[in-house]
Amino acid sequence: MSADGKNSKRSKKKGKADFKATLCALMGMSYSHFPLILPGVHSLVAPLIMFRLKRRGFSNCRVEVSGSGLVVYADR
């Protein structure tokens, strides 16, 4: 296999969402530092993260989908 074949496989896996990372983001998320970078988290979890932030009293909440996961912004 050529080097190009290895690089293409690696780049495909890099942008993929991981179930374990998604579960950890939902269950064990720390709300102390923003922006919060969540690599490997599926984009469908963004509304749930927003809901939890709002319930904990954060305002100006926003979740952006990046190539490798989610980036969460919020203010207290």
C-alpha positions as CSV (number, residue, x, y, z in Angstrom):
1,M,0.0,0.0,0.0
2,S,1.3,3.4,-0.8
3,A,1.8,6.3,1.6
4,D,-1.2,8.1,0.0
5,G,-3.5,5.1,0.9
6,K,-2.4,5.3,4.5
7,N,-2.9,9.0,4.8
8,S,-6.4,8.8,3.3
9,K,-7.4,6.1,5.8
10,R,-6.0,8.2,8.7
11,S,-7.9,11.3,7.6
12,K,-11.2,9.5,7.2
13,K,-10.9,8.1,10.8
14,K,-9.8,11.5,12.2
15,G,-13.1,13.2,11.5
16,K,-15.3,10.4,12.7
17,A,-17.4,10.7,15.9
18,D,-16.6,8.3,18.7
19,F,-19.4,6.8,20.9
20,K,-17.1,6.8,24.0
21,A,-16.2,10.5,23.6
22,T,-19.8,11.4,23.1
23,L,-20.9,9.5,26.3
24,C,-18.1,11.1,28.3
25,A,-19.1,14.6,27.0
26,L,-22.7,14.0,28.2
27,M,-22.0,12.4,31.6
28,G,-18.7,13.9,32.8
29,M,-18.6,17.3,31.3
30,S,-16.8,20.0,33.3
31,Y,-18.3,23.5,33.1
32,S,-15.3,25.4,34.4
33,H,-13.3,26.5,31.3
34,F,-14.7,27.9,28.0
35,P,-14.2,27.5,25.1
36,L,-14.6,23.8,25.8
37,I,-13.2,21.5,23.0
38,L,-14.8,18.1,22.8
39,P,-12.9,16.0,20.1
40,G,-14.7,13.0,18.6
41,V,-18.2,14.0,19.9
42,H,-21.1,13.5,17.5
43,S,-22.8,16.7,16.4
44,L,-26.3,15.4,17.4
45,V,-25.3,15.9,21.0
46,A,-25.1,19.7,20.6
47,P,-28.7,20.4,21.7
48,L,-28.3,18.2,24.8
49,I,-25.2,20.1,25.8
50,M,-27.0,23.4,25.2
51,F,-29.9,22.2,27.4
52,R,-27.6,21.2,30.3
53,L,-25.7,24.6,30.1
54,K,-28.9,26.5,30.2
55,R,-30.2,24.5,33.2
56,R,-27.0,25.3,35.1
57,G,-27.4,29.0,34.6
58,F,-25.1,29.7,31.7
59,S,-26.0,32.3,29.1
60,N,-24.8,33.2,25.6
61,C,-24.4,29.4,24.9
62,R,-23.2,28.2,21.6
63,V,-21.9,25.0,20.2
64,E,-20.0,24.9,17.0
65,V,-19.3,21.8,14.9
66,S,-15.6,21.5,13.9
67,G,-13.9,18.9,11.8
68,S,-12.8,16.9,14.8
69,G,-15.8,17.3,17.2
70,L,-17.5,20.2,19.0
71,V,-16.5,23.5,20.5
72,V,-18.7,24.8,23.3
73,Y,-18.9,28.5,24.3
74,A,-20.8,29.9,27.3
75,D,-20.9,32.8,29.8
76,R,-22.0,32.8,33.4
